[in-house]
Amino acid sequence: TKGNFALAAEYWLQAARGGKGSGIQVAQSLYNAGLTLGQLSRNKEAIDVYDEVMSRYGSAPEAALREQVARALVNKGYILNQLKRSEEAIGVYDEVVSRYGSALEVPLREQAANALINKCVALDHLNRKEEILTVSDEVVSRYGTAPEAVLHDRVARALLNKSRALSQLNRKEEAIAICDEVISRYGNTQEAALHDWVAQSLINKGLTLGQLNRNEEAIAVCDEVISRYGNTREASMRVHVMNALNGKGFALLCIAKANWIDEAARSGNLQAAATLFAEAAQEIVDKPIVWGNQAYADFLLGQPDAARPLLRQALQQGGEGLYKATLGDLDIHPVPADAGFRTLLEELWAEVKPKA
């Protein structure tokens, strides 16, 4: 509970400032206090504690103390970015890299990599996409050949950040190539933690192919996700499988719209899409986009009564973002039935907008 966290923070501070214990014990207690204060959203106090770690031990030569300083700085940068003080956060992350980027100790290299990854997040908040590419490349340059599993994880994250930035810069082919690099590097790894990044890269590749209207290729990528991870019961990986089902369904829906005059093919693709959306909706936690796609498929299949409650649910939970995304979907291979779905969308959005 919140009260227990507050007691824990006070305990750690008393332990650190009680005049007992070794330097590493004091540094660890201060770090734990800062972490707990951050969890309580007592951000100024957390920053002050992290600054105390830096003030006390910033010049310490011992590897264990240097690690505590590095971790404190990374956490301070994270809080600053959460407070929308992204420029300050970037300055803190640069200090971590300057201090520890060339260190030989793996824990320090890990914190320097964390700082670079978090710097990309701060740059994204500032909409500085081109710089994200440079920082991501720095992670790969520094740690791309490192043997440690924890650094493999950071490299995969950096590559995924780069792919997303490239896609947002409308450099879609380059974004796909970076997704392929993640898959090539880590697709056959036995490191379970990397499976998540491979799956995310496949999902992002599929989405980007869809945006390029390469729907058959997008379906093949979604099928690869399902083939690789369809039998897993791990919750985070199930989300990727459900996203693949949803993505494959949307690609089939787009193919149906592109070939609207072929009634038999259209009906078959829409029915297959509706089945995939229904399967995805059984498990996926974040359902608005799936409900919206289900509603659209049902409407195109001539089932407006089935579409209405699904679309209302989607708009209630997905809000304006879902509304705008659905409007965008109507611009993909427009067909006569889209006019009716647009009318339904506007009617339901006017109904739920005040509460969404």
LINSULBEL-V760414 format. One record per run of one state. SS is the DSSP state (hx for helix, st for strand, lp for the rest). FROM is the first residue (numbers start at 1). TO is the last residue. If there is no record, write none. Layout:
ss=(SS;SS)
from=(FROM;FROM)
to=(TO;TO)
This chain:
ss=(lp;hx;lp;hx;lp;hx;lp;hx;lp;hx;lp;hx;lp;hx;lp;hx;lp;hx;lp;hx;lp;hx;lp;hx;lp;hx;lp;hx;lp;hx;lp;hx;lp)
from=(1;2;18;23;40;43;58;63;83;86;101;106;126;129;144;149;169;172;187;192;212;215;230;235;259;263;284;288;301;304;331;337;353)
to=(1;17;22;39;42;57;62;82;85;100;105;125;128;143;148;168;171;186;191;211;214;229;234;258;262;283;287;300;303;330;336;352;356)
